[in-house]
Amino acid sequence: MTLRAETEFSFELRTCRWVEREWQSDAADRSIIVARQLGTKRRRWDTIVLECDSDGLRRRANFGPDRLDSDLLHVVRNAPDEWTYYRATLPHPGYPWRYVREAIHRADDRGIVETRRNGNRIEIRRKWEYPDWLERIVAIENKPDLEASAARALASQLEYDVAMGLADEVWVATRATGERVEPVLFEGLPVEVGILALDPEALAAEVAWHPRTLAADEPGTRILERPDGGRHDGSAARFEYVAPETKADTRLAIAERAYERGWRSFVDTMRPDCRHFQLWASDSRQAVPYCAANDRAQTAAECSGGCADFEPEPPAWRTRSWPIEGGPGKRSQKLLEERRRRRRPGL
């Protein structure tokens, strides 16, 4: 079956699948992880591509499939080879030590560090060295129909990305028109941003404009406020500088969230237990959501508990014709989770 990419959500899923199939890294020993809808509290990207050191990515699997938040990273990255009192070995975190103790207990519960009591002191020892597995972050904005008004709104977001430099590259993916010159090239987007013209049906794409590599390891500029008096407003924007160390910590936190989530997690925010929910396959490896009640690909916002067409799966589906626990909805979740795990070597 073929699905027409009717929504930005559907187009986004096709972009992710194209990246999994076709993305070419500059280094032969790199693996990629694709994630959706991630970023910071100030900026969220549609698609994120992590280019990872292949050996480091396999060693990252020692720490399990769940993300390591900033507190856990502080512990596992600085845990010593030999038993040591935690306050004597961990750098001061900049916040009370009681939160570090809580993180140590969480790390111990997850089996990613070792702890013991020496009197009234907690000593820690690493189980594995946390690998330097992240090489590059590529951010992609998905705009299948980039009209002039949408381009103006997107331009300010892309300017923020370029100035901040959290990602190594920033792209815009738009629907290919087949014209000799793609119309998106005439929009006022920053020249540092790459443009990808994607045919969502054929899962084929051409680079309409190559991006520039951003200075991810240098200080970034966070734009706080822009002049809003029109094109003739000459007042200055407000901004602040962001230290390279802060950017590095933020990049790793984003990468950990992407490692945990992956783009195939869209079913986690939908209702696969609805009798109308289906997974349609456009090829042997991609399955996308489809709503039989509306006869089209639905968005995650539409496929929720508040949908007027929601109907629970009949109990007979889970007891007779489905020789698996939980019925077709659970099977859909299991299928996507298996495919997501295969993108993370070592799991």
C-alpha positions as CSV (number, residue, x, y, z in Angstrom):
1,M,0.0,0.0,0.0
2,T,1.1,3.6,-0.5
3,L,0.2,6.5,1.7
4,R,0.0,10.1,0.6
5,A,1.9,12.4,2.9
6,E,-1.1,14.5,3.8
7,T,0.3,16.1,6.9
8,E,3.5,17.5,8.2
9,F,3.5,14.6,10.6
10,S,3.4,12.0,7.8
11,F,6.1,13.9,5.9
12,E,8.2,13.9,9.0
13,L,8.0,10.2,9.3
14,R,9.1,9.8,5.7
15,T,12.0,12.2,6.3
16,C,13.1,10.0,9.2
17,R,12.9,6.9,7.1
18,W,14.8,8.5,4.2
19,V,17.6,9.5,6.7
20,E,17.8,5.9,8.0
21,R,18.2,4.6,4.5
22,E,20.3,7.1,2.8
23,W,22.2,9.4,5.2
24,Q,25.9,9.4,4.3
25,S,28.4,10.3,7.0
26,D,31.8,11.8,6.1
27,A,33.4,9.0,8.2
28,A,33.0,5.3,7.3
29,D,33.1,4.2,11.0
30,R,30.1,6.2,12.1
31,S,26.6,4.9,12.8
32,I,23.4,7.0,12.9
33,I,20.5,7.3,15.2
34,V,17.4,9.2,14.1
35,A,15.0,10.9,16.6
36,R,11.9,13.1,16.4
37,Q,10.7,16.2,18.3
38,L,13.6,16.9,20.6
39,G,15.6,19.9,21.6
40,T,15.8,22.4,24.5
41,K,13.2,24.4,26.4
42,R,13.8,27.2,23.9
43,R,14.0,25.2,20.7
44,R,12.6,21.9,19.5
45,W,13.6,20.3,16.2
46,D,11.4,18.1,14.0
47,T,14.1,15.5,13.2
48,I,17.5,15.0,14.8
49,V,20.3,12.8,13.3
50,L,23.1,11.7,15.6
51,E,26.3,10.6,13.9
52,C,28.0,8.3,16.3
53,D,31.3,6.6,16.7
54,S,30.3,3.0,16.0
55,D,32.5,1.4,18.8
56,G,31.5,4.1,21.3
57,L,27.8,3.5,20.4
58,R,28.2,-0.2,21.2
59,R,29.8,0.6,24.5
60,R,27.0,3.0,25.3
61,A,24.7,0.0,25.4
62,N,26.3,-1.1,28.7
63,F,24.3,1.7,30.4
64,G,21.0,0.4,29.1
65,P,18.3,1.7,26.7
66,D,17.1,4.5,29.0
67,R,18.6,7.9,28.8
68,L,21.1,9.3,31.4
69,D,20.0,12.7,32.6
70,S,22.5,15.4,33.6
71,D,22.7,14.2,37.2
72,L,23.4,10.6,36.1
73,L,25.9,11.8,33.6
74,H,27.7,13.7,36.3
75,V,28.1,10.5,38.2
76,V,29.0,7.9,35.5
77,R,31.4,10.2,33.6
78,N,33.4,11.0,36.8
79,A,33.2,7.7,38.7
80,P,36.7,6.4,39.6
81,D,38.3,3.1,38.8
82,E,38.8,2.4,42.5
83,W,36.5,2.8,45.5
84,T,36.5,6.4,46.5
85,Y,34.3,8.6,48.7
86,Y,32.0,10.3,46.2
87,R,32.6,13.9,47.4
88,A,36.3,13.3,47.0
89,T,36.1,12.2,43.4
90,L,33.1,13.9,41.8
91,P,33.5,17.6,40.8
92,H,31.3,20.0,42.7
93,P,28.0,20.0,40.7
94,G,27.1,23.6,41.4
95,Y,24.0,22.4,43.4
96,P,23.5,20.7,46.8
97,W,25.3,17.3,47.3
98,R,22.0,15.7,48.4
99,Y,21.0,15.6,44.7
100,V,24.2,13.9,43.8
101,R,23.5,11.2,46.5
102,E,20.1,10.7,44.9
103,A,21.7,10.3,41.5
104,I,24.2,7.8,42.9
105,H,21.4,5.7,44.3
106,R,19.5,5.8,41.0
107,A,22.7,4.8,39.2
108,D,23.2,1.9,41.6
109,D,19.6,0.8,41.1
110,R,20.2,0.8,37.3
111,G,23.4,-1.2,37.8
112,I,25.6,1.4,36.0
113,V,27.9,2.2,39.0
114,E,28.9,0.3,42.1
115,T,28.4,1.7,45.6
116,R,29.3,0.6,49.1
117,R,29.2,2.0,52.6
118,N,32.4,2.8,54.5
119,G,31.1,3.9,57.9
120,N,28.7,6.7,57.2
121,R,30.3,7.5,53.8
122,I,29.1,6.4,50.4
123,E,31.9,5.2,48.1
124,I,31.5,4.6,44.4
125,R,33.3,2.8,41.6
126,R,32.7,2.7,37.9
127,K,31.6,-0.4,36.1
128,W,32.3,0.9,32.6
129,E,33.9,4.0,31.3
130,Y,31.3,6.2,29.7
131,P,32.3,6.4,26.0
132,D,32.7,9.4,23.8
133,W,30.1,8.1,21.4
134,L,28.5,11.3,20.0
135,E,30.3,12.8,17.0
136,R,27.9,15.2,15.3
137,I,24.3,16.4,15.6
138,V,22.3,17.3,12.5
139,A,19.0,19.1,12.9
140,I,16.2,19.0,10.3
141,E,13.1,21.1,10.1
142,N,10.3,19.4,8.0
143,K,8.1,21.8,6.0
144,P,6.5,19.9,3.1
145,D,4.7,23.0,1.8
146,L,6.9,26.0,2.5
147,E,4.9,29.0,1.6
148,A,6.2,32.5,2.0
149,S,4.4,33.1,5.4
150,A,5.7,29.8,6.7
151,A,9.2,30.6,5.5
152,R,9.2,33.9,7.3
153,A,8.3,32.2,10.6
154,L,10.8,29.5,10.1
155,A,13.6,31.9,9.2
156,S,13.8,33.4,12.7
157,Q,14.0,29.9,14.2
158,L,16.8,28.9,11.8
159,E,18.7,32.1,12.6
160,Y,18.6,31.1,16.3
161,D,20.0,27.7,15.4
162,V,22.8,29.2,13.3
163,A,23.7,31.7,16.0
164,M,23.5,29.2,18.9
165,G,25.4,26.4,17.1
166,L,24.1,23.5,19.1
167,A,23.9,21.4,16.0
168,D,26.7,20.8,13.6
169,E,24.4,21.2,10.6
170,V,20.9,22.5,10.2
171,W,18.6,21.5,7.3
172,V,15.1,22.2,6.0
173,A,13.4,19.2,4.3
174,T,10.6,20.2,1.9
175,R,8.5,18.4,-0.7
176,A,10.1,18.2,-4.1
177,T,8.2,20.1,-6.7
178,G,10.1,18.8,-9.8
179,E,10.8,22.4,-11.0
180,R,14.2,23.2,-12.4
181,V,14.9,25.4,-9.4
182,E,13.1,24.5,-6.1
183,P,10.9,27.5,-5.0
184,V,12.3,27.2,-1.4
185,L,15.6,28.6,-2.7
186,F,13.9,31.9,-3.2
187,E,12.8,32.2,0.4
188,G,14.8,34.3,2.9
189,L,16.3,31.4,4.8
190,P,19.9,31.7,6.3
191,V,22.5,30.7,3.8
192,E,24.1,28.4,6.4
193,V,21.1,26.1,6.3
194,G,20.9,23.2,3.9
195,I,17.8,22.4,1.8
196,L,16.6,18.9,1.1
197,A,14.0,18.4,-1.6
198,L,12.2,15.1,-0.7
199,D,9.8,13.0,-2.7
200,P,7.9,11.3,0.2
201,E,6.3,8.7,-2.0
202,A,9.5,7.4,-3.6
203,L,11.6,8.1,-0.6
204,A,14.1,9.9,-2.8
205,A,15.7,13.2,-2.2
206,E,18.1,15.7,-3.8
207,V,20.2,18.3,-2.0
208,A,19.0,21.7,-3.3
209,W,21.5,23.6,-1.1
210,H,24.4,22.3,0.9
211,P,24.7,23.5,4.5
212,R,27.7,25.1,6.2
213,T,29.2,23.3,9.2
214,L,28.5,25.3,12.4
215,A,30.9,26.0,15.2
216,A,29.5,23.6,17.7
217,D,32.6,23.6,19.9
218,E,32.9,27.4,20.1
219,P,30.8,29.9,22.2
220,G,27.2,30.2,20.9
221,T,25.0,33.3,20.7
222,R,21.6,32.9,22.2
223,I,19.1,35.5,20.7
224,L,16.8,36.7,23.5
225,E,14.8,39.4,21.9
226,R,14.5,40.8,18.4
227,P,13.4,44.3,17.2
228,D,9.7,44.2,16.5
229,G,9.0,47.6,14.9
230,G,9.0,46.4,11.3
231,R,11.6,46.4,8.6
232,H,12.6,50.0,9.4
233,D,13.3,49.2,13.1
234,G,17.0,49.7,13.7
235,S,17.1,48.9,17.4
236,A,19.5,46.2,18.5
237,A,18.5,42.7,19.4
238,R,19.3,41.3,22.9
239,F,21.5,38.3,23.2
240,E,23.8,36.4,25.5
241,Y,26.9,34.2,24.9
242,V,26.8,30.5,25.8
243,A,30.0,28.8,26.9
244,P,31.3,25.8,24.9
245,E,31.2,23.7,28.0
246,T,27.5,24.5,28.5
247,K,26.8,23.7,24.8
248,A,28.7,20.4,25.1
249,D,26.6,19.3,28.1
250,T,23.4,20.3,26.3
251,R,24.4,18.4,23.2
252,L,25.1,15.2,25.2
253,A,21.8,15.6,27.1
254,I,19.9,15.9,23.7
255,A,21.8,12.8,22.4
256,E,20.9,10.8,25.5
257,R,17.2,11.6,25.0
258,A,17.5,10.7,21.3
259,Y,19.2,7.4,22.2
260,E,16.3,6.5,24.5
261,R,13.4,7.7,22.3
262,G,14.2,7.2,18.6
263,W,11.8,8.4,15.9
264,R,9.7,5.1,15.9
265,S,8.3,6.0,19.3
266,F,5.4,7.9,17.7
267,V,3.1,5.0,18.7
268,D,3.8,5.9,22.4
269,T,1.7,9.0,22.0
270,M,-1.1,7.4,20.0
271,R,-3.8,4.9,20.8
272,P,-2.8,1.6,19.2
273,D,-5.5,-0.1,21.4
274,C,-8.2,1.5,19.2
275,R,-9.8,-0.8,16.8
276,H,-9.3,1.7,14.0
277,F,-5.6,2.0,14.5
278,Q,-3.4,0.3,11.9
279,L,0.2,0.2,10.8
280,W,0.6,0.5,7.0
281,A,3.9,-0.5,5.4
282,S,5.2,1.6,2.5
283,D,8.2,-0.7,2.2
284,S,9.6,-3.8,4.0
285,R,11.0,-1.7,6.9
286,Q,8.8,1.3,7.4
287,A,5.4,1.1,9.1
288,V,3.4,4.3,9.5
289,P,0.2,4.9,11.4
290,Y,-3.2,4.9,9.6
291,C,-6.7,5.6,10.9
292,A,-9.4,3.3,9.3
293,A,-12.2,5.5,10.7
294,N,-10.9,8.6,8.9
295,D,-9.3,6.6,6.0
296,R,-6.1,8.6,6.1
297,A,-2.8,8.9,8.0
298,Q,-3.5,10.6,11.3
299,T,-1.4,12.9,13.4
300,A,-0.3,12.2,17.0
301,A,-2.5,15.0,18.2
302,E,-5.6,13.5,16.5
303,C,-4.9,10.0,17.7
304,S,-5.6,10.5,21.3
305,G,-8.1,9.5,24.0
306,G,-10.2,12.5,23.1
307,C,-10.9,11.3,19.6
308,A,-14.6,11.0,18.9
309,D,-14.0,7.8,16.8
310,F,-12.0,6.0,19.5
311,E,-13.2,2.5,20.1
312,P,-11.3,0.0,22.3
313,E,-10.3,-3.3,20.7
314,P,-12.9,-6.0,21.2
315,P,-11.9,-8.5,23.9
316,A,-12.2,-11.3,21.4
317,W,-9.2,-9.8,19.5
318,R,-7.1,-10.5,22.6
319,T,-8.3,-14.0,23.3
320,R,-9.1,-15.8,20.0
321,S,-7.7,-14.8,16.7
322,W,-4.6,-13.1,18.1
323,P,-2.2,-15.7,19.6
324,I,-0.2,-13.0,21.3
325,E,-0.8,-11.2,24.5
326,G,-2.6,-7.9,24.2
327,G,-4.1,-8.0,20.7
328,P,-3.0,-6.1,17.6
329,G,-2.3,-2.8,19.4
330,K,0.3,-4.4,21.7
331,R,1.7,-6.2,18.6
332,S,2.2,-2.8,16.9
333,Q,4.0,-1.4,19.9
334,K,6.2,-4.5,20.1
335,L,7.0,-4.4,16.4
336,L,8.1,-0.7,16.5
337,E,10.1,-1.2,19.7
338,E,12.0,-4.1,18.1
339,R,12.9,-2.0,15.1
340,R,13.9,0.9,17.3
341,R,16.2,-1.4,19.4
342,R,17.9,-2.6,16.2
343,R,19.1,1.0,15.6
344,R,21.1,0.9,18.9
345,P,24.0,-1.6,18.5
346,G,24.6,-3.7,21.6
347,L,21.0,-3.9,22.8
